[in-house]
Amino acid sequence: MITKRIIPCLDVKNGRVVKGTNFKNLNDVSSPVELGKYYSDCGADELVFYDITASSDGRQLFTEILTEVAQNIFIPLTVGGGINTIEDFDRVLKCGADKVSVNSGAIKNPDLIKEAAQKYGNQCVVISADVKRVDGEFRVFAKGGREDTGMEAISWIKRCVDNGAGEVVVNSIDTDGVKKGFDLEMLKAVCEVVKVPVIASGGAGSKEDFITLFKEIPDIDAGLAASIFHFGEVQISGLKKTLKENDITVRL
């Protein structure tokens, strides 16, 4: 049985961690450095850091804050936001990231994933897909969920994996921040077409939601969440203990 990972996510805007609902109405939460260190110390398996307005602002990711976060944690770090070129991959990796997450950059230049995988290895390249239902179809969104690309999401994700992405983060815009459970239908559709690790993101509201996720979709590798961890509604150590009690393999 593969060990399931629990991953907190830091959505960073103007140097602060924020959280909203359905990618909107963002509220200030904390310092990314303090929060990252807290999660590293309390049992998180990995950490995801998204500079959520880098793409929509048309700028590069804030590397100073990222470097400080990386220096204060002792778990793998995935970083995304404003990743448009191989140079962006290089810059973020030099700041201390272990993996680089790309969304809008790959939509603009699908060859970016292939080039990055060839240079840094598949394990370093993560496709982070922001997906929303539009007229009954799973649709890919760009620029932090602001722009409908018109592309069908499942085939797009498969194409990215075929090009060399070694991991997939599925961000359900429909369930983001709603806290009523992960988007199981969307996640099952992705797991059916790819053979790389898939991370579920969007919708976690309780420990039970993680149990349901891992029981309903045994192929899912990890559950990612933000607000329930940020606001202390669920403690990672307690969540892992509960998962273990439900015969789900985790690292304690």
C-alpha positions in Angstrom: 0.0 0.0 0.0 1.5 3.3 -1.1 1.9 5.9 1.7 -0.7 8.7 1.3 0.6 12.3 1.6 -1.0 15.2 3.4 0.0 18.5 1.9 -0.8 22.0 3.1 -1.0 24.7 0.5 0.2 28.3 0.9 -1.6 30.7 -1.5 0.6 33.8 -1.4 -0.4 37.2 -2.6 1.7 40.3 -2.0 3.9 38.3 0.4 1.1 37.1 2.6 -0.8 33.8 2.8 -4.4 34.3 1.8 -7.5 32.1 1.4 -10.9 32.5 -0.3 -13.7 30.5 -1.8 -14.0 29.4 -5.4 -10.7 31.3 -6.0 -12.4 34.6 -4.9 -12.9 36.8 -1.8 -9.3 36.4 -0.5 -8.6 37.0 3.2 -5.3 37.5 4.9 -4.1 34.5 6.9 -0.5 34.6 8.0 3.2 35.0 7.0 4.3 32.2 4.6 7.6 31.8 6.4 5.9 31.2 9.8 3.2 29.0 8.4 5.6 27.0 6.3 7.8 26.3 9.3 4.8 25.4 11.4 3.6 22.8 8.9 7.2 21.4 8.4 7.4 20.9 12.2 4.0 19.4 12.7 4.1 16.5 10.3 3.1 17.7 6.8 4.6 15.4 4.1 5.2 18.2 1.7 4.4 21.9 1.2 3.0 23.7 -1.8 3.7 27.4 -2.4 1.6 29.3 -5.0 2.2 32.9 -5.9 -1.4 33.2 -7.0 -1.3 36.6 -8.8 2.1 36.2 -10.6 0.5 35.0 -13.8 -2.4 37.4 -13.8 -0.1 40.3 -13.0 2.3 39.3 -15.7 5.3 39.2 -13.4 7.8 36.8 -12.0 7.3 34.9 -8.7 8.5 36.6 -5.5 11.8 34.8 -4.9 12.8 36.5 -1.7 9.9 35.1 0.3 10.2 31.7 -1.4 13.9 31.5 -0.5 13.1 32.3 3.2 10.3 29.7 3.2 12.7 27.0 1.7 15.4 27.8 4.3 12.9 27.2 7.2 11.3 23.9 6.2 12.6 20.3 6.1 10.0 18.7 3.8 9.7 18.7 0.0 8.6 22.0 -1.5 6.5 22.5 -4.7 6.4 26.0 -6.1 4.1 27.6 -8.7 3.0 31.0 -10.0 4.3 32.9 -13.0 6.3 29.9 -14.4 6.5 30.6 -18.1 10.1 29.7 -19.2 12.9 27.3 -18.5 14.6 30.2 -16.8 11.7 30.5 -14.4 12.2 26.8 -13.5 15.9 27.4 -12.9 15.3 30.4 -10.8 12.7 28.7 -8.5 14.8 25.6 -8.1 17.8 27.7 -7.1 15.6 29.3 -4.4 15.2 25.9 -2.8 12.1 24.3 -4.5 12.2 20.6 -5.1 9.4 20.6 -7.7 8.0 23.3 -10.0 4.3 23.6 -10.7 3.1 25.0 -14.0 -0.3 25.9 -15.2 -0.8 29.1 -17.3 2.8 28.8 -18.6 2.1 25.4 -20.1 -1.2 26.6 -21.6 0.7 29.4 -23.4 3.6 27.1 -24.4 2.8 23.3 -24.2 6.4 22.5 -25.1 7.5 24.0 -21.7 6.7 20.8 -19.9 8.7 18.7 -22.3 11.7 21.0 -22.2 11.6 21.2 -18.4 11.3 17.4 -18.0 14.2 16.8 -20.4 16.4 19.3 -18.4 15.4 18.6 -14.8 13.6 15.2 -14.9 9.9 14.3 -14.9 9.9 14.1 -11.0 10.6 17.9 -10.9 7.7 18.9 -13.2 4.2 19.2 -11.8 1.1 20.1 -13.9 -1.3 22.1 -11.7 -4.7 22.2 -13.4 -7.4 24.6 -12.3 -10.5 22.9 -13.4 -14.2 24.0 -13.4 -17.4 22.6 -14.9 -18.7 24.7 -17.8 -21.8 23.5 -19.6 -21.3 19.9 -18.2 -17.6 19.8 -19.3 -14.5 19.9 -17.2 -12.7 23.0 -18.4 -9.1 24.2 -17.9 -8.8 27.7 -16.4 -5.7 30.0 -16.6 -4.4 33.0 -14.6 -5.4 31.8 -11.2 -8.8 30.6 -12.2 -9.7 33.9 -13.9 -9.6 32.9 -17.5 -11.6 30.0 -19.3 -9.2 28.5 -21.9 -12.0 26.6 -23.6 -9.9 23.4 -23.4 -11.4 20.2 -22.0 -9.4 19.4 -18.9 -9.0 15.6 -18.8 -7.4 15.4 -22.2 -5.3 18.4 -21.5 -3.9 16.8 -18.3 -3.2 13.6 -20.1 -1.3 15.5 -22.8 0.8 17.3 -20.1 1.7 13.9 -18.5 2.5 12.4 -21.9 4.8 15.4 -22.4 6.7 14.7 -19.2 4.9 16.0 -16.2 5.7 13.6 -13.3 2.8 14.7 -11.0 -0.6 16.2 -11.3 -2.4 18.6 -8.9 -6.1 18.8 -9.7 -7.5 22.0 -8.3 -11.3 22.0 -8.4 -12.5 25.5 -8.6 -16.1 24.3 -7.9 -15.2 22.9 -4.5 -12.4 25.3 -3.5 -12.9 26.6 0.0 -16.5 25.2 0.2 -15.4 22.5 2.7 -18.0 19.9 1.5 -15.6 17.3 0.3 -13.2 16.7 -2.6 -14.4 16.6 -6.2 -14.4 12.8 -6.5 -16.0 12.8 -10.0 -13.3 15.0 -11.4 -10.5 13.2 -9.6 -11.6 9.8 -10.8 -11.7 11.0 -14.4 -8.1 12.2 -14.1 -6.9 9.0 -12.4 -8.4 6.9 -15.2 -6.1 8.6 -17.8 -2.7 9.1 -16.1 -0.3 6.8 -14.4 1.7 9.4 -12.4 0.9 10.6 -8.8 -2.3 12.6 -8.6 -2.9 15.2 -5.8 -6.5 16.2 -4.9 -7.0 19.9 -4.1 -10.2 21.8 -3.3 -13.0 21.0 -0.9 -11.6 19.5 2.2 -13.7 20.4 5.3 -13.0 17.6 7.7 -11.0 14.5 8.5 -13.8 12.4 7.1 -13.3 14.1 3.7 -9.8 12.7 3.5 -11.0 9.2 4.6 -13.6 9.3 1.8 -11.0 10.5 -0.7 -8.5 7.7 -0.1 -11.2 5.0 0.3 -13.2 6.1 -2.8 -10.1 6.6 -5.0 -7.3 4.3 -3.9 -5.1 5.5 -6.7 -5.0 9.1 -5.3 -1.6 9.8 -3.9 -2.2 12.9 -1.7 -4.8 15.3 -0.3 -4.0 19.0 -0.4 -5.8 21.6 1.7 -5.4 25.1 2.9 -8.1 26.7 5.1 -8.9 23.8 7.4 -5.2 23.6 8.3 -4.6 27.4 8.4 -7.5 28.1 10.8 -6.8 25.0 13.0 -10.0 23.2 12.2 -8.0 20.1 11.5 -4.5 19.3 12.9 -2.3 17.4 10.6 -1.1 15.0 13.3 -4.7 14.3 14.4 -5.7 13.8 10.7 -2.9 11.2 10.1 -3.8 9.4 13.3 -7.4 9.1 12.2 -6.4 8.0 8.7 -4.2 5.2 10.2 -7.1 4.1 12.4 -9.0 3.7 9.1 -6.4 1.5 7.6 -5.0 4.3 5.3 -1.2 4.2 5.2 0.4 7.5 6.2 3.8 8.6 7.6 3.4 9.4 11.3 
